[in-house]
Amino acid sequence: MTEPVTSADLGLIQRIIPHRYPFLLVDKLRDIQEKSAVGIKNVTFNEPHFQGHFPGAPIMPGVTIIESMAQTAAVMVGVNLDLADKEMLVYFMSIDACKFRRKVVPGDVLELHVEILKERRKIYKFRGEARVDGELAAEAEFTAMMDLPQE
Protein backbone atom coordinates (compact mmCIF):
# COMPACT_ATOMS: atom_id res chain seq x y z
CA MET A 1 0.00 0.00 0.00
CA THR A 2 1.40 3.42 -0.93
CA GLU A 3 1.67 6.28 1.50
CA PRO A 4 -0.77 9.15 0.95
CA VAL A 5 0.65 12.22 -0.78
CA THR A 6 0.89 15.06 1.76
CA SER A 7 2.76 17.66 -0.28
CA ALA A 8 2.97 18.91 -3.84
CA ASP A 9 5.88 20.62 -5.53
CA LEU A 10 5.60 22.83 -8.60
CA GLY A 11 5.94 19.84 -10.93
CA LEU A 12 2.98 18.01 -9.39
CA ILE A 13 0.92 21.21 -9.24
CA GLN A 14 1.38 21.68 -12.99
CA ARG A 15 0.36 18.05 -13.60
CA ILE A 16 -2.95 18.68 -11.77
CA ILE A 17 -4.10 22.18 -12.76
CA PRO A 18 -3.62 23.80 -16.18
CA HIS A 19 -2.49 27.23 -14.93
CA ARG A 20 0.88 28.51 -16.10
CA TYR A 21 2.88 31.71 -15.71
CA PRO A 22 1.78 34.42 -15.27
CA PHE A 23 -1.39 32.97 -13.74
CA LEU A 24 -0.03 30.06 -11.72
CA LEU A 25 -0.38 31.55 -8.24
CA VAL A 26 0.72 28.76 -5.89
CA ASP A 27 4.29 27.46 -5.59
CA LYS A 28 3.83 24.36 -3.42
CA LEU A 29 1.43 22.63 -1.03
CA ARG A 30 2.07 21.04 2.33
CA ASP A 31 -0.04 19.35 4.98
CA ILE A 32 -2.40 17.88 2.38
CA GLN A 33 -5.13 15.92 4.10
CA GLU A 34 -8.48 14.59 2.92
CA LYS A 35 -10.30 17.89 3.50
CA SER A 36 -7.59 20.52 4.02
CA ALA A 37 -4.21 21.72 2.83
CA VAL A 38 -1.80 24.65 3.03
CA GLY A 39 -0.51 26.29 -0.14
CA ILE A 40 2.55 28.52 -0.30
CA LYS A 41 2.83 31.51 -2.64
CA ASN A 42 6.09 33.44 -2.64
CA VAL A 43 5.15 36.98 -3.60
CA THR A 44 7.86 38.52 -5.80
CA PHE A 45 8.24 41.98 -7.29
CA ASN A 46 8.64 40.67 -10.85
CA GLU A 47 5.01 39.48 -11.08
CA PRO A 48 3.23 41.33 -13.90
CA HIS A 49 0.35 42.74 -11.82
CA PHE A 50 2.78 44.84 -9.78
CA GLN A 51 3.58 46.99 -12.83
CA GLY A 52 0.17 48.61 -12.58
CA HIS A 53 -1.06 47.74 -9.07
CA PHE A 54 0.30 50.18 -7.97
CA PRO A 55 3.36 51.93 -9.44
CA GLY A 56 5.56 52.93 -6.52
CA ALA A 57 3.40 51.05 -3.99
CA PRO A 58 3.07 47.42 -5.19
CA ILE A 59 0.16 45.54 -3.59
CA MET A 60 -1.01 42.06 -4.62
CA PRO A 61 -4.56 42.40 -6.00
CA GLY A 62 -7.20 40.84 -3.79
CA VAL A 63 -8.61 38.82 -6.66
CA THR A 64 -5.24 37.13 -7.17
CA ILE A 65 -5.11 36.26 -3.46
CA ILE A 66 -8.52 34.56 -3.79
CA GLU A 67 -7.36 32.85 -6.99
CA SER A 68 -4.30 31.56 -5.08
CA MET A 69 -6.65 30.00 -2.52
CA ALA A 70 -8.73 28.44 -5.29
CA GLN A 71 -5.67 26.97 -7.01
CA THR A 72 -4.54 25.52 -3.68
CA ALA A 73 -7.99 23.96 -3.19
CA ALA A 74 -7.98 22.51 -6.72
CA VAL A 75 -4.56 20.93 -6.24
CA MET A 76 -5.66 19.46 -2.89
CA VAL A 77 -8.68 17.83 -4.56
CA GLY A 78 -6.52 16.69 -7.47
CA VAL A 79 -3.98 15.07 -5.15
CA ASN A 80 -6.67 13.33 -3.14
CA LEU A 81 -8.45 12.02 -6.25
CA ASP A 82 -5.17 11.06 -7.99
CA LEU A 83 -5.82 13.41 -10.93
CA ALA A 84 -2.24 14.12 -12.01
CA ASP A 85 -2.02 14.20 -15.82
CA LYS A 86 -5.82 13.95 -16.18
CA GLU A 87 -6.46 17.51 -17.48
CA MET A 88 -8.86 18.66 -14.76
CA LEU A 89 -10.39 22.12 -15.15
CA VAL A 90 -11.91 24.15 -12.32
CA TYR A 91 -14.49 26.92 -12.59
CA PHE A 92 -15.51 29.46 -9.94
CA MET A 93 -19.22 29.45 -9.19
CA SER A 94 -19.36 31.86 -6.25
CA ILE A 95 -17.24 33.80 -3.78
CA ASP A 96 -18.82 34.71 -0.44
CA ALA A 97 -17.83 36.27 2.89
CA CYS A 98 -14.71 37.68 1.28
CA LYS A 99 -12.71 40.09 3.42
CA PHE A 100 -9.28 41.62 3.05
CA ARG A 101 -7.43 42.34 6.29
CA ARG A 102 -3.94 43.49 5.32
CA LYS A 103 -1.85 44.36 2.28
CA VAL A 104 0.20 41.64 0.62
CA VAL A 105 3.41 43.01 -0.87
CA PRO A 106 6.51 41.72 -2.64
CA GLY A 107 8.67 39.72 -0.24
CA ASP A 108 5.67 38.28 1.62
CA VAL A 109 5.10 34.55 1.80
CA LEU A 110 1.39 33.79 1.58
CA GLU A 111 0.19 30.72 3.45
CA LEU A 112 -3.08 29.64 1.87
CA HIS A 113 -5.11 27.55 4.31
CA VAL A 114 -8.04 25.84 2.57
CA GLU A 115 -10.62 23.34 3.71
CA ILE A 116 -13.56 21.60 2.10
CA LEU A 117 -16.87 22.63 3.65
CA LYS A 118 -19.13 20.59 1.34
CA GLU A 119 -18.81 18.43 -1.70
CA ARG A 120 -21.47 17.05 -3.95
CA ARG A 121 -20.49 15.31 -7.14
CA LYS A 122 -18.41 17.87 -9.05
CA ILE A 123 -19.32 20.89 -6.86
CA TYR A 124 -17.09 21.81 -3.92
CA LYS A 125 -17.50 24.56 -1.35
CA PHE A 126 -14.30 25.71 0.35
CA ARG A 127 -13.22 28.08 3.07
CA GLY A 128 -9.87 29.76 2.64
CA GLU A 129 -7.59 32.01 4.63
CA ALA A 130 -4.48 33.74 3.34
CA ARG A 131 -1.91 34.50 6.04
CA VAL A 132 1.41 36.35 6.11
CA ASP A 133 3.64 35.62 9.11
CA GLY A 134 0.59 34.19 10.89
CA GLU A 135 -1.45 37.36 10.34
CA LEU A 136 -4.75 37.07 8.45
CA ALA A 137 -4.51 38.88 5.10
CA ALA A 138 -7.71 37.65 3.43
CA GLU A 139 -10.52 35.16 3.89
CA ALA A 140 -13.34 33.85 1.76
CA GLU A 141 -15.73 31.02 1.11
CA PHE A 142 -15.87 29.94 -2.50
CA THR A 143 -17.63 27.35 -4.59
CA ALA A 144 -16.12 25.71 -7.62
CA MET A 145 -17.04 23.09 -10.14
CA MET A 146 -14.35 20.53 -10.79
CA ASP A 147 -14.56 19.40 -14.38
CA LEU A 148 -13.18 15.99 -13.62
CA PRO A 149 -11.91 13.75 -16.38
CA GLN A 150 -14.11 10.92 -17.56
CA GLU A 151 -12.87 7.51 -16.54
Secondary structure by P-SEA (a helix, b strand, c coil): cccccccccaaaaaacccccccccccccccccccccbbbbbbcccccccccccccccccccaaaaaaaaaaaaaaaaaaaacccccbbbbbbcccccccccccccccbbbbbbbbbcccccccccbbbbbbccccccccccbbbbcccccc
